[in-house]
Amino acid sequence: MVEYYFYLSLTYDECMAYYKGDFEFIQVTEDSGKRIRFPAAHIRRFVSSIGVRGRFKLSLTSQNSFVSLEKIA
């Protein structure tokens, strides 16, 4: 399993753009500088009235298949 750590900050309006279909993926830069792209559907459970803010851990299999996304701070 591979784990990536990153900070994500999206406004409520940016999150709503996902629901409207304006974008399908979220691209982040993890702590070591690597850019990672994953389906925006995985942030749905973290959206609040202010959007999405926090530090996250993305876990993938060794074949880069999604395992989990966790808010850690």
VOPAGU-2260 file (C-alpha; in pm, 1 decimal, decimal comma):
REM VOPAGU-2260
SITE   aa  ch    i         X         Y         Z
SITE  MET   A    0       0,0       0,0       0,0
SITE  VAL   A    1     115,1     354,0     -79,8
SITE  GLU   A    2      16,7     653,9     134,9
SITE  TYR   A    3      21,8    1021,9      39,8
SITE  TYR   A    4     -26,5    1314,8     277,0
SITE  PHE   A    5    -147,3    1657,4     166,5
SITE  TYR   A    6    -341,5    1966,9     269,3
SITE  LEU   A    7    -663,2    2047,0      83,6
SITE  SER   A    8    -856,2    2372,5      91,2
SITE  LEU   A    9   -1161,8    2414,9    -132,2
SITE  THR   A   10   -1433,7    2674,9     -91,5
SITE  TYR   A   11   -1797,3    2574,0     -78,8
SITE  ASP   A   12   -1844,2    2714,6    -431,5
SITE  GLU   A   13   -1552,6    2507,5    -561,5
SITE  CYS   A   14   -1713,4    2197,7    -409,9
SITE  MET   A   15   -2046,3    2283,6    -569,9
SITE  ALA   A   16   -1873,7    2303,1    -909,3
SITE  TYR   A   17   -1803,7    1931,4    -868,8
SITE  TYR   A   18   -2171,3    1859,2    -802,9
SITE  LYS   A   19   -2264,1    2054,7   -1116,2
SITE  GLY   A   20   -2020,7    1845,0   -1318,7
SITE  ASP   A   21   -1771,5    2123,8   -1390,2
SITE  PHE   A   22   -1483,6    1896,3   -1288,4
SITE  GLU   A   23   -1435,3    1526,7   -1223,5
SITE  PHE   A   24   -1092,1    1508,7   -1059,6
SITE  ILE   A   25    -901,1    1686,1    -785,1
SITE  GLN   A   26    -527,9    1738,2    -820,7
SITE  VAL   A   27    -315,9    1794,6    -511,3
SITE  THR   A   28      53,5    1820,7    -435,3
SITE  GLU   A   29     156,5    1580,2    -164,4
SITE  ASP   A   30     418,1    1662,6      98,4
SITE  SER   A   31     720,2    1552,0    -106,2
SITE  GLY   A   32     607,7    1753,4    -410,6
SITE  LYS   A   33     447,6    1477,4    -618,5
SITE  ARG   A   34     123,1    1573,6    -791,0
SITE  ILE   A   35    -163,6    1332,6    -741,7
SITE  ARG   A   36    -501,3    1329,6    -913,9
SITE  PHE   A   37    -801,2    1140,1    -781,1
SITE  PRO   A   38   -1178,6    1135,5    -846,7
SITE  ALA   A   39   -1354,3    1429,4    -680,0
SITE  ALA   A   40   -1627,9    1194,0    -559,4
SITE  HIS   A   41   -1396,0    1087,9    -276,0
SITE  ILE   A   42   -1420,0    1429,3    -106,8
SITE  ARG   A   43   -1800,2    1426,9     -87,8
SITE  ARG   A   44   -1817,3    1314,6     275,6
SITE  PHE   A   45   -1580,3    1593,1     385,3
SITE  VAL   A   46   -1776,8    1886,3     237,3
SITE  SER   A   47   -1922,0    2126,5     494,1
SITE  SER   A   48   -2079,6    2472,7     475,3
SITE  ILE   A   49   -1729,9    2622,4     439,1
SITE  GLY   A   50   -1613,7    2369,6     180,2
SITE  VAL   A   51   -1327,9    2127,3     247,3
SITE  ARG   A   52   -1028,4    2217,3     460,8
SITE  GLY   A   53    -774,6    1998,2     630,3
SITE  ARG   A   54    -489,5    1757,2     610,8
SITE  PHE   A   55    -560,2    1424,8     442,2
SITE  LYS   A   56    -409,4    1082,9     388,4
SITE  LEU   A   57    -476,1     909,7      57,7
SITE  SER   A   58    -408,9     534,4      51,3
SITE  LEU   A   59    -364,0     347,0    -275,5
SITE  THR   A   60    -271,9      -8,2    -367,0
SITE  SER   A   61      65,1     -73,2    -528,6
SITE  GLN   A   62    -126,0     -67,5    -861,5
SITE  ASN   A   63    -255,0     286,7    -777,4
SITE  SER   A   64    -612,6     175,7    -709,8
SITE  PHE   A   65    -802,8     377,6    -450,4
SITE  VAL   A   66    -818,3     231,4     -98,7
SITE  SER   A   67    -919,6     521,5     125,9
SITE  LEU   A   68    -914,1     894,2     190,2
SITE  GLU   A   69    -898,6    1003,0     554,0
SITE  LYS   A   70    -901,9    1346,4     714,2
SITE  ILE   A   71    -622,8    1347,5     971,1
SITE  ALA   A   72    -628,0    1708,9    1092,0
